[in-house]
Amino acid sequence: RKASMPADKDAGLVQQAEQGDLDAMMRLAGSLSGSRDWKGAAQWYTRAAEAGHADAQFELAVMAEQGKGVEQSDPEAERLYRLAAAQGHERAKRNLDVLIAQIEEDKTH
């Protein structure tokens, strides 16, 4: 928990997220990743990503690529980058291009 975020605000944010508020899920995941609770962040990014939130798909792809909070998986990162990129997420498009280039390079070595 961030020091500047009172416990009652956290509780309200969790309640909103649990009720399906995608913005609350993203704020909560961001707060958790900011405090390096990668598994907690991944849980909320996953819920938002499954609901089609492009930023959540991107953040979860980065986590999958790096193995933070979730098992490291280039195929999962690629899948999530593709979902976000299909919604016009520019950073996802760039990261997808880089990831595919790395995968292709690994195949030739």
LUMSEGU-612286 format. One record per residue (C-alpha): residue in three letters; residue number from 1; x, y, z. Coordinates in nm, 3 decimals, padded with zeros to 5 digits. Last residue first. Example, Ala and Ser with C-alpha at 12.3 -4.5 7.8 and 13.67 -1.06 7.14 Angstrom:
BEGIN
{ser; 2; {01.367; -00.106; 00.714}} {ala; 1; {01.230; -00.450; 00.780}} 
REM end
This chain:
BEGIN
{his; 109; {02.072; -01.918; -03.318}} {thr; 108; {01.814; -01.870; -03.596}} {lys; 107; {01.514; -01.943; -03.372}} {asp; 106; {01.635; -01.694; -03.109}} {glu; 105; {01.640; -01.420; -03.375}} {glu; 104; {01.280; -01.497; -03.471}} {ile; 103; {01.172; -01.482; -03.104}} {gln; 102; {01.360; -01.154; -03.057}} {ala; 101; {01.200; -01.002; -03.369}} {ile; 100; {00.857; -01.116; -03.248}} {leu; 99; {00.918; -00.954; -02.909}} {val; 98; {01.034; -00.626; -03.065}} {asp; 97; {00.732; -00.606; -03.296}} {leu; 96; {00.497; -00.693; -03.009}} {asn; 95; {00.658; -00.427; -02.789}} {arg; 94; {00.597; -00.164; -03.057}} {lys; 93; {00.235; -00.267; -03.116}} {ala; 92; {00.171; -00.286; -02.740}} {arg; 91; {00.315; 00.065; -02.701}} {glu; 90; {00.072; 00.188; -02.967}} {his; 89; {-00.249; 00.039; -02.822}} {gly; 88; {-00.483; 00.049; -03.123}} {gln; 87; {-00.738; -00.205; -03.002}} {ala; 86; {-00.573; -00.481; -03.208}} {ala; 85; {-00.248; -00.384; -03.037}} {ala; 84; {-00.399; -00.471; -02.697}} {leu; 83; {-00.506; -00.818; -02.810}} {arg; 82; {-00.178; -00.875; -02.997}} {tyr; 81; {00.026; -00.768; -02.692}} {leu; 80; {-00.174; -01.019; -02.485}} {arg; 79; {-00.107; -01.308; -02.721}} {glu; 78; {00.262; -01.215; -02.756}} {ala; 77; {00.304; -01.198; -02.378}} {glu; 76; {00.135; -01.537; -02.347}} {pro; 75; {00.368; -01.686; -02.610}} {asp; 74; {00.670; -01.520; -02.443}} {ser; 73; {00.586; -01.677; -02.109}} {gln; 72; {00.744; -01.596; -01.773}} {glu; 71; {00.508; -01.724; -01.504}} {val; 70; {00.306; -01.446; -01.345}} {gly; 69; {00.380; -01.181; -01.083}} {lys; 68; {00.681; -01.059; -01.280}} {gly; 67; {00.805; -01.309; -01.541}} {gln; 66; {00.945; -01.036; -01.766}} {glu; 65; {00.744; -01.119; -02.081}} {ala; 64; {00.443; -01.216; -01.871}} {met; 63; {00.463; -00.887; -01.676}} {val; 62; {00.491; -00.687; -01.998}} {ala; 61; {00.192; -00.876; -02.138}} {leu; 60; {-00.003; -00.804; -01.818}} {glu; 59; {00.063; -00.433; -01.858}} {phe; 58; {-00.046; -00.441; -02.224}} {gln; 57; {-00.363; -00.640; -02.160}} {ala; 56; {-00.444; -00.406; -01.872}} {asp; 55; {-00.396; -00.104; -02.100}} {ala; 54; {-00.622; -00.267; -02.362}} {his; 53; {-00.912; -00.339; -02.122}} {gly; 52; {-01.104; -00.630; -02.279}} {ala; 51; {-01.282; -00.772; -01.973}} {glu; 50; {-01.019; -01.047; -01.957}} {ala; 49; {-00.757; -00.772; -01.939}} {ala; 48; {-00.934; -00.609; -01.643}} {arg; 47; {-00.943; -00.936; -01.449}} {thr; 46; {-00.585; -01.017; -01.546}} {tyr; 45; {-00.461; -00.669; -01.449}} {trp; 44; {-00.623; -00.724; -01.109}} {gln; 43; {-00.457; -01.061; -01.050}} {ala; 42; {-00.126; -00.944; -01.197}} {ala; 41; {-00.111; -00.652; -00.953}} {gly; 40; {-00.155; -00.890; -00.659}} {lys; 39; {00.116; -01.118; -00.794}} {trp; 38; {00.352; -00.827; -00.860}} {asp; 37; {00.322; -00.671; -00.514}} {arg; 36; {00.611; -00.435; -00.592}} {ser; 35; {00.460; -00.134; -00.411}} {gly; 34; {00.408; 00.038; -00.744}} {ser; 33; {00.278; -00.291; -00.881}} {leu; 32; {00.009; -00.287; -00.611}} {ser; 31; {-00.085; 00.074; -00.678}} {gly; 30; {-00.103; 00.014; -01.050}} {ala; 29; {-00.318; -00.296; -00.997}} {leu; 28; {-00.552; -00.095; -00.773}} {arg; 27; {-00.575; 00.192; -01.019}} {met; 26; {-00.638; -00.053; -01.306}} {met; 25; {-00.904; -00.247; -01.116}} {ala; 24; {-01.068; 00.081; -01.013}} {asp; 23; {-01.078; 00.191; -01.377}} {leu; 22; {-01.230; -00.145; -01.472}} {asp; 21; {-01.512; -00.121; -01.215}} {gly; 20; {-01.629; -00.484; -01.188}} {gln; 19; {-01.782; -00.488; -00.840}} {glu; 18; {-01.458; -00.633; -00.701}} {ala; 17; {-01.276; -00.328; -00.836}} {gln; 16; {-01.516; -00.090; -00.661}} {gln; 15; {-01.478; -00.281; -00.333}} {val; 14; {-01.099; -00.286; -00.368}} {leu; 13; {-01.100; 00.091; -00.427}} {gly; 12; {-01.320; 00.149; -00.126}} {ala; 11; {-01.094; -00.064; 00.092}} {asp; 10; {-00.787; 00.118; -00.036}} {lys; 9; {-00.952; 00.453; 00.043}} {asp; 8; {-01.026; 00.327; 00.396}} {ala; 7; {-00.661; 00.224; 00.437}} {pro; 6; {-00.532; 00.570; 00.351}} {met; 5; {-00.327; 00.610; 00.030}} {ser; 4; {-00.028; 00.839; 00.076}} {ala; 3; {00.181; 00.559; 00.228}} {lys; 2; {00.127; 00.347; -00.082}} {arg; 1; {00.000; 00.000; 00.000}} 
REM end
